[in-house]
Amino acid sequence: MFVSMVDVSGKRVVFREAVAEGVIRLRPETVRRIREGRVEKGDVLTVTSVAAIQAVKKASELLPLCHNIPITYVGVDYEFIGDDRIRVVVTVRTTAQTGVEMDALTGVSIALLNIWDMVKKYEKDEKGQYPETWIEKIRVVSKIKKE
């Protein structure tokens, strides 16, 4: 089977932006700990923002056919939904020949995994399982291309 990157050499360099989001569901007590800064490993949202930014910059290393493009901006935002969910939104911008959707999705995915990693101690049940914890709704919310 033949595999290759898409050839974007003939495309013009233009401004591009992608926004991706995802949600993690946690126990209400865990979300309260995050809000109050009482997580043993540290400030969950600050560490998660750094993890998301690093992930965006490494998308082309993780996804074999993803182009390595110059990232000009990464923004990470959070929204608490009810008492048991956190939405992570990652915005990525570039001026390049191809888009940044995969970079934004990689940032969101790693952000959600980082939150889980930092709070897993509080999420485990008596058997060491995670019955109330899951990641969902990872998607591209929007993409912009300005010619």
C-alpha positions, 0 to 999 in steps of 0.5 A, a space after each residue: 500500500 502506498 502512503 504519502 503526505 499531501 503535496 501542498 507546494 502549490 498552495 498559497 501561504 494564507 492565515 488559518 485558524 482552527 478551534 477544537 474542543 472536548 469535555 472531561 467528566 469528573 466527580 463533582 468533588 474532583 472538579 471542586 478540588 480543581 477550582 479551589 487549587 487543592 490538587 496534590 500535583 499542582 495547578 491543573 489548569 496552568 499545567 494543562 495549558 502548557 501541555 496543550 501548547 506543547 502538544 500542538 507544537 508536536 502534532 506533526 511528530 505524532 501524526 505521520 502524515 501531518 505537515 510540520 507548519 509554523 504555529 503562530 498562536 495557541 490559546 487554551 480556554 476552560 469552561 466549567 459545565 455544571 459541577 462535573 464537567 470541564 470543557 477545554 477549547 484550543 485555538 491554533 493559528 498559523 500562516 501556512 499552506 495547510 490548516 491547523 485542525 489536527 494541531 488543535 485536536 491534538 492540543 485538546 486531546 492532550 489537555 484532557 488526558 493531562 487533566 485526567 492524569 493530574 486528578 486520577 488519584 481522586 477519580 479511582 473507586 475502591 477497585 482502582 477503576 474510573 467508573 465516573 470519569 470519561 472524555 467525550 465530544 472532541 471535535 473541530 468547532 470551527 476553521 478559518 482560511 483568509 485568502 
